[in-house]
């Protein structure tokens, strides 16, 4: 017989590391986009100064 507590524990054991990896990937992607946006803004400001 399968115990419900065991099933829940297995699901959490799988989902927590997966969620951690997904959060890291999302953080890195947003950081990269933010950096690209900042570079574009800096170029626009430099063009305005000329």
C-alpha positions as CSV (number, residue, x, y, z in Angstrom):
1,X,0.0,0.0,0.0
2,X,1.2,3.5,-0.9
3,X,1.3,6.0,1.9
4,X,0.1,9.6,1.0
5,X,2.8,11.1,3.2
6,X,5.5,9.3,1.2
7,X,4.0,10.6,-2.1
8,X,3.9,14.2,-0.7
9,X,7.5,13.9,0.5
10,X,8.7,12.6,-2.8
11,X,7.0,15.4,-4.7
12,X,8.6,18.1,-2.4
13,X,11.9,16.3,-2.7
14,X,11.8,16.7,-6.5
15,X,10.1,20.1,-6.7
16,X,12.3,22.0,-4.3
17,X,15.6,21.5,-6.3
18,X,13.8,22.1,-9.6
19,X,12.3,25.3,-8.3
20,X,15.7,26.5,-7.0
21,X,17.3,25.9,-10.5
22,X,14.4,27.7,-12.2
23,X,14.7,30.7,-9.9
24,X,18.5,30.9,-10.6
25,X,17.8,30.8,-14.3
26,X,15.1,33.5,-14.1
27,X,17.4,35.7,-12.0
28,X,20.3,35.4,-14.5
29,X,18.0,36.2,-17.4
30,X,16.5,39.3,-15.8
31,X,20.0,40.5,-14.8
32,X,21.2,40.1,-18.3
33,X,18.1,42.0,-19.7
34,X,18.6,44.8,-17.1
35,X,22.3,45.1,-18.2
36,X,21.3,45.4,-21.9
37,X,18.7,48.0,-21.1
38,X,21.2,50.0,-19.1
39,X,23.7,50.0,-22.0
40,X,21.0,51.2,-24.4
41,X,20.0,54.1,-22.0
42,X,23.7,55.1,-21.6
43,X,24.1,55.2,-25.4
44,X,21.0,57.4,-25.7
45,X,22.3,59.8,-23.0
46,X,25.7,59.9,-24.7
47,X,23.9,60.8,-28.0
48,X,22.0,63.6,-26.3
49,X,25.2,65.1,-24.9
50,X,26.7,65.5,-28.4
